[in-house]
Amino acid sequence: MFTYWRDGQLFFHNFARRLTVSGRPITCEVLDYFSEWRTSQEAIAHFADHAPGSVRSALSQLVKRGLLLLKDSSEAAQDSRIAKEWKAWLPEGSFHFSTKDAAYVDSSWSLARLKSTLPKTPAPRIFKTVKGPKKTLPARTFPDSEFIRVLMARKTHRRFSNQEVTLETLSQLLSLVWGVTGYLNAGMFGKLLHKTSPSGGARHPGEVYVMALRVKGLKPGLYYYHPAHHYLKMISSNATRQMAWLYCARQDHARNAAALFLMTAVFGRTMWKYFLPRAYRVVLLDAGHLCQTFCLVATWLGLAPFCTAALKDTLIETDLGIDGIRESVIYVAGVGLPAATLGVSRRFKRRMA
């Protein structure tokens, strides 16, 4: 929990439960008294200047608002796990928990309602101006290579055909994005992994789970991908278009994808080497590296990729069987076959045949 002042009011924020309430400064004194387990009777005796009924009412409100925890409750257990697992990165790391399960706009909202959520001020300029002498660069000419064609063809797709993605294509995508390509003996840091995307300190906190919806040769379900041994292990047979829609905060295009790739992070891998909270940024950067590789590989395979950070964290983590503390969902990507096959995608597809 942390406190802050805003517009003359004192606020208390429980970042684990994403609850924020305002209160008077005496609330700090009450919370300080409960820095260890105490009973309400002990509190009544300690705050003898206040009526017993007033103290009981205040404690009840503090419990209801998530500022006090009951001993042996699930909330207290969660609090202890966060304190233990995130000790090195708190309080700065509270950002991770505070921003989970955000309330997103709904696709059913009217244009007027969507517009009302935007600031009244004009949007910032998309280019900046810098003072100083200008040096004109050579013309933008590139060699006719497959890499350049893939790079230029990459785009975010929102429409997909009803065709299935083959298991072979899914296998290639997983291997080229998340698969281990080699090892490095780094002495005191142990055996490090090499993959097609960089990772801070070669810690590779990223994991991936596949929601197979329309994959030929693979039953619909949720699967964990093992990056070293290259196999999928089913963790649930419950995978539907409705679930994909809910996972991606009710974005309509997600329900039409052939597969989703649920990207998580095991924070302890990075924390073990980097104790400074700034390393949390590195975990997010790692996810970005993986996702760009994903988009390029998917494009090369003739697929239609997309990615989104608009997701329902707790729902996904519950279905995956992860605790959201040691391991948490960070990003979601997806693919299908393009609704209208572009010439460049057809060429990439033939090359793979």
Disulfide bonds with the S-S distance in Angstrom:
none
